[in-house]
């Protein structure tokens, strides 16, 4: 399954945030952001394009990383 598909599925069903597969996908997006391979927003010819699925991954990362700290 593509990374984007995994992120979208977890976004639509937050129960999936508890699964190792979803957490791994989210961590991979964060890793690729850190390496500069992905961008939440990028310039295009007529302005900026927001990569919504990446933005969703960042939001979910904060959510599940908070759960881990609370346990």
N, C-alpha and C positions, 0 to 999 in steps of 0.2 A: 504494500500500500504506500502511496506517495505521502511524504511528510505533510503536505498541505491537506490531503484528505483526512489524515489522522487528527490534525488540529481542528478541522471543521467538525468532525464527528464528536470530538471531546467538547467543543464549544456548544454544540447542540444538545449534548447529553452530559451534564456535569458529573454524573456518577462515574463516567469513564476517567475522570481525573484521579481516581483511586487506583487505576490499573498501571502496572509497570510499563506497558506499551505506550500509553498516553504520556506518562511522565517522561519516558525516554524520548519521545518525539518532541515534547516541549523543551527538554534540555538540549536536544540537538539544534533546535531553532536558536536558542540562546547562544549556544556555542558558535554557530555559524554567524550570528550577529556580532559576537565578540571578535571573530576572525575577519570580519568585513566582507563575508561572502553573501550575506543577506542584508537588506535594509528595509526598515519599516516604511520609509518613504524614499522615493528616488526621483531625480529630475527627469522630465520628459520634454519633448519639443514645446509643448504648450503649457508648461507649469510643473506640477508635482503629481506623482502617482503614489497613492497610499496602498501598500500591500496589506489589505485587511486581515488576511489569515495570519500574517506575522504579528500584527498588532494584537490579535486575539491570543496568540501563543504567549506573548509577553504578559498580558493581563492574567492569563491562567497560571503562568509561572509564579507570579506573586501569590496567587491564591493557594496553590498546593505547597509552595515552599513555606508559607505561613503555617499550614496544617502540620508540617513536619516539626516546626519549632515548638508548636503547642503541645505536641505529644510527649 
